[in-house]
């Protein structure tokens, strides 16, 4: 068993002292976050220094007289919470008359409920030495050849408890467990270096150590090392307009960047224009705009329990439900939380989310999934006369309107006359979101679907990085501008 | 916060047993954040946070833990004791770490900057005035950042820097905008007004009909802000020893094949000229300057203590990421007021955005133009240009096709606020580049 936790906070006791100290205001809430992170890694046969992080703090939010203010503090004493409430109230009064939400009439409606991640094998049920031993074994299986110059296996576990309460009696308690397994092998010959990873960080999920077997962690190392070596001698990806078969661990990036972000309602409303960017999508497109071919069906789904960004309630306390976002290619609903919905006059989803106690909630995409179609993987490939199959994102770039993109992958295989051919290195492709999804020609079935995500989605001012989930089958796109690296 | 850090550091030593040693780092801030959209406040508030990281060492075995401090000394001491107990248990399950390296020679420092920050009402009113009649969007961040280091040898380092950073855009329409910043330590209302007026002047040009460009090669002027983005992506392993030794550096052709950048190019990590702390997490002090590229050739790497132990070289006080925090590029000879004349016909690129690699081993990067990008003919700005994607190698941009660097350089204070306000900065010229490839 693992060592006892160095800290555990009675969040309900903190909430009780907040309620006693809450200022007289139109609305006042307290959002408490307690997190324990643990990073373990073995690199080049050496156990990296393990690091455990305990973080606990509170954000008080006050609405008063048309203004809104927040104050975040790690001082959870009664006096600390009172000071934070006074600061938040001062900011609310300072912004009264000039706040975007002041005239909307909207207020968070915090209900009463709980949520917990499903966990079969708790992180703490296996001793540190055994977890390190497990990583040491997988790392060793990555080092299959002297040309593998760097190799690493890692685990990042997070236990996250949140409690949202209002002065008026609302209470939402949620307990999450996240696991991010990683593997990477870097091969080198002269000035040629190629790296293969276990989906980057994509095989991240909610749950316990049972995730490792569910995502194939124990089967991956020899394959990744072999592919890294294979890439050293591979030709560059061919160039030209051709069909592209995209594996789930690249599809999630494609969904994330060119569907998720452009549909975030705060971007459409302009909040992010100085940093993360705007959107080519406008408010009048919902309900009529053809985003993709009829094969494109996208859902906001916080109910898939193993997925990284599932939850019962968002950080404004709104109950979270599955919603269709794009149906048969038609744009249906933005990814906007309650306050954005009020500003835009559109229905949305429960996606007000904050990185932690020290950042206010903003619209985030959470779990955004592409629904499976009918075809087996073999059928997808058989339908391609000339093209490339790509796996695992390694480069991503897209304009601030989320339209012109260029993405690169770790590994590719040329396809000719319906059959996979030789491995190619540095596969890249570029396109325009507004037209790319209309060229979605075939969608893989449930056997090709993978439940993935990323713990690293950045956005917001002040900046926030947050976990999002994406499930996707393999997909085929026509007439894509594909290219390789320099000779 | 200095006193509280000292109190916590002093509390660690009595918790040690036998031959145990420790290093400890502290990070804290008291910041106000006010976000604006269309001239109105979008979100406003304050964040106070402080965290202590302890690396508990015995021989070559160690484990590290971070604790958010609450500010009540008795409670935090008790939490610290529990953390150290947990780290001791963890350490007992670990093998020796062959690459553990921490400072043993004591170099205590205390670097506290002073500042004149505006009161909150003054700042919010001034920004609201700047937004009157304009579509202003951005963020104002102000307050103090703190960092500290302590170890069981008695070394104490402290860094405290109050500052403000107003990072904003004036939008004309859709993606046509002027990006501007006013950052520093001495708030001057007149200076803000000058920057607002300058941005508003550029905004007027954005009202002209925009010009759509075809993919192709163009002569461009990249402002210091645009160059900062390019150096940012190259810094993903480009200057760190670990990336060099594992052959993952995007500059591998400079190391393995002797490729060079332009002979006029000097790149250094100039801690003495930046605003970042001059100490790092294992207690090593950063030198004033480390020359990374000299005369276009690769010179030195940034070497963290861990890489130093792994590869048998001396550390130069780099952080674990081995990325520059105070990057500087030497000035050239092109006067800023002569840039349009030198450019003659081509693109004036004020900002680049979302850079990444197209081919890492070739250091070929891609990214987008963003905000104010202007089409220039005969040395005169003609029209705003539609956003375009570029795809270029560093060896062409800052090598074969580098036409010149500006004589004047700009200091850029990184506005990033992930986890905590950044203390990174840069001092950079603008660059004129020929045959810059636009692809989409």
Contacts between the chains, C-beta under 8 A, distances in Angstrom:
chain1	res1	chain2	res2	distance
A	3	B	85	7.8
A	3	B	86	4.8
A	3	B	89	3.7
A	3	B	90	5.9
A	4	B	86	6.8
A	4	B	89	7.9
A	5	B	86	7.3
A	6	B	65	7.0
A	6	B	67	7.3
A	6	B	79	6.8
A	6	B	82	4.1
A	6	B	83	4.2
A	6	B	85	7.0
A	6	B	86	4.3
A	7	B	67	7.1
A	7	B	79	5.5
A	7	B	82	6.4
A	7	B	83	7.3
A	46	B	97	7.1
A	46	B	98	6.2
A	46	B	99	6.5
A	47	B	94	6.0
A	47	B	95	5.8
A	47	B	97	6.9
A	49	B	55	7.1
A	49	B	62	5.9
A	49	B	63	6.7
A	49	B	64	5.6
A	49	B	97	6.3
A	49	B	100	7.5
A	50	B	63	5.3
A	50	B	64	7.2
A	50	B	90	6.0
A	50	B	94	7.0
A	51	B	63	7.7
A	51	B	64	4.7
A	51	B	65	6.9
A	51	B	66	7.2
A	52	B	63	7.5
A	52	B	64	7.6
A	52	B	65	4.6
A	52	B	66	7.5
A	52	B	83	8.0
A	52	B	86	6.8
A	52	B	87	7.5
A	52	B	90	7.2
A	53	B	65	6.9
A	53	B	66	4.2
A	53	B	67	7.9
A	54	B	65	7.2
A	54	B	66	6.9
A	54	B	67	5.1
A	54	B	68	6.6
A	54	B	79	7.8
A	54	B	83	6.9
A	55	B	51	7.3
A	55	B	66	7.5
A	55	B	68	4.7
A	56	B	68	5.7
A	56	B	70	7.9
A	57	B	49	6.8
A	57	B	68	6.1
A	59	B	45	8.0
A	61	B	45	8.0
A	67	B	41	7.9
A	68	B	43	7.4
A	68	B	44	7.3
A	69	B	44	5.5
A	69	B	45	5.4
A	70	B	43	7.2
A	70	B	44	7.4
A	70	B	45	3.3
A	70	B	46	7.5
A	71	B	45	5.6
A	71	B	46	4.9
A	71	B	47	7.8
A	71	B	48	7.9
A	72	B	45	6.9
A	72	B	46	7.1
A	72	B	47	4.4
A	72	B	48	6.9
A	72	B	49	7.2
A	73	B	48	5.2
A	73	B	49	7.9
A	74	B	48	7.2
A	74	B	49	5.8
A	74	B	50	6.8
A	74	B	68	4.8
A	74	B	69	6.5
A	74	B	70	5.3
A	74	B	71	7.1
A	75	B	48	7.5
A	75	B	70	5.3
A	75	B	71	4.5
A	75	B	72	7.4
A	76	B	70	5.9
A	77	B	70	7.2
A	77	B	71	8.0
A	77	B	72	6.1
A	80	B	70	7.2
A	80	B	71	6.8
A	87	B	45	7.6
A	87	B	46	5.1
A	88	B	45	6.5
A	88	B	46	8.0
A	91	B	44	4.8
A	91	B	45	5.3
A	91	B	46	6.9
A	94	B	44	7.0
A	94	B	120	6.5
A	94	B	121	6.5
A	94	B	124	6.3
A	95	B	41	4.4
A	95	B	44	5.0
A	95	B	124	7.5
A	98	B	40	5.5
A	98	B	41	5.1
A	98	B	124	7.8
A	98	B	128	6.2
A	99	B	40	6.5
A	99	B	41	4.8
A	99	B	42	7.8
A	99	B	44	7.6
A	100	B	37	5.9
A	100	B	38	7.7
A	100	B	40	4.9
A	100	B	41	6.6
A	100	B	42	4.9
A	127	B	93	6.6
A	128	B	90	5.6
A	128	B	93	4.5
A	128	B	94	7.5
A	129	B	93	3.9
A	129	B	94	7.6
A	132	B	93	7.2
A	132	B	94	6.9
A	149	B	246	5.4
A	149	B	247	5.6
A	150	B	246	3.9
A	150	B	247	7.8
A	150	B	248	6.7
A	186	B	246	6.0
A	186	B	247	7.1
A	186	B	248	5.8
A	188	B	246	7.7
A	188	B	247	3.9
A	190	B	256	6.0
A	191	B	252	5.3
A	191	B	253	5.5
A	191	B	256	4.1
A	191	B	257	5.4
A	191	B	361	6.3
A	192	B	361	6.2
A	193	B	247	4.4
A	193	B	248	5.8
A	193	B	252	6.2
A	193	B	360	7.5
A	193	B	361	5.5
A	195	B	248	6.7
A	269	B	37	7.3
A	270	B	37	5.3
A	270	B	38	6.3
A	270	B	135	8.0
A	270	B	137	6.2
A	270	B	171	7.8
A	271	B	35	7.3
A	271	B	37	4.9
A	271	B	42	5.5
A	271	B	137	7.4
A	273	B	37	7.6
A	273	B	137	4.8
A	273	B	169	6.2
A	273	B	171	6.2
A	273	B	177	6.9
A	274	B	137	4.7
A	274	B	138	4.2
A	274	B	139	6.8
A	274	B	167	6.7
A	274	B	168	6.1
A	274	B	169	4.6
A	274	B	179	7.5
A	275	B	139	7.6
A	277	B	353	7.8
A	278	B	174	7.5
A	278	B	175	6.3
A	358	B	47	4.9
A	358	B	49	5.5
A	359	B	47	7.8
A	360	B	43	5.2
A	360	B	45	6.6
A	362	B	43	7.9
A	394	B	357	7.8
A	394	B	360	7.9
A	395	B	356	4.4
A	395	B	357	5.2
A	395	B	358	6.7
A	395	B	360	8.0
A	395	B	366	7.6
A	396	B	354	7.9
A	396	B	356	5.8
A	397	B	354	4.7
A	397	B	355	6.5
A	397	B	356	4.5
A	397	B	366	5.1
A	397	B	367	5.7
A	397	B	368	6.9
A	397	B	389	7.6
A	398	B	354	6.0
A	398	B	368	7.6
A	399	B	175	7.7
A	399	B	353	7.2
A	399	B	354	7.2
A	399	B	368	4.4
A	399	B	370	7.4
A	399	B	387	5.3
A	399	B	389	7.2
A	400	B	175	6.0
A	400	B	353	6.0
A	400	B	354	7.6
A	400	B	368	7.0
A	400	B	370	5.5
A	400	B	387	7.4
A	401	B	174	7.6
A	401	B	175	5.5
A	401	B	387	7.5
A	404	B	368	6.7
A	404	B	387	7.0
A	404	B	389	5.4
A	404	B	440	5.2
A	406	B	356	7.9
A	406	B	358	7.1
A	406	B	366	5.0
A	406	B	389	6.2
A	406	B	391	7.4
A	406	B	439	7.7
A	406	B	440	7.2
A	408	B	356	7.4
A	408	B	357	6.9
A	408	B	358	6.3
A	426	B	358	7.7
A	426	B	359	5.3
A	428	B	358	5.7
A	428	B	359	7.9
A	430	B	389	7.0
A	430	B	439	6.8
A	430	B	440	5.5
A	432	B	440	7.6
A	458	B	418	6.9
A	461	B	33	7.4
A	461	B	35	5.2
A	461	B	138	7.2
A	461	B	139	3.9
A	461	B	167	7.8
A	461	B	417	7.1
A	462	B	31	7.8
A	462	B	33	4.8
A	462	B	35	8.0
A	462	B	47	7.6
A	462	B	139	6.8
A	462	B	141	6.7
A	462	B	417	3.7
A	462	B	421	7.9
A	463	B	416	5.9
A	463	B	417	4.6
A	463	B	418	4.2
A	464	B	418	7.5
A	465	B	418	5.9
A	465	B	419	7.9
A	481	B	440	7.9
A	484	B	359	7.8
A	485	B	358	6.8
A	485	B	359	3.3
A	485	B	361	7.3
A	485	B	362	6.0
A	485	B	364	6.9
A	486	B	359	5.1
A	486	B	362	3.9
A	486	B	364	5.9
A	486	B	393	7.0
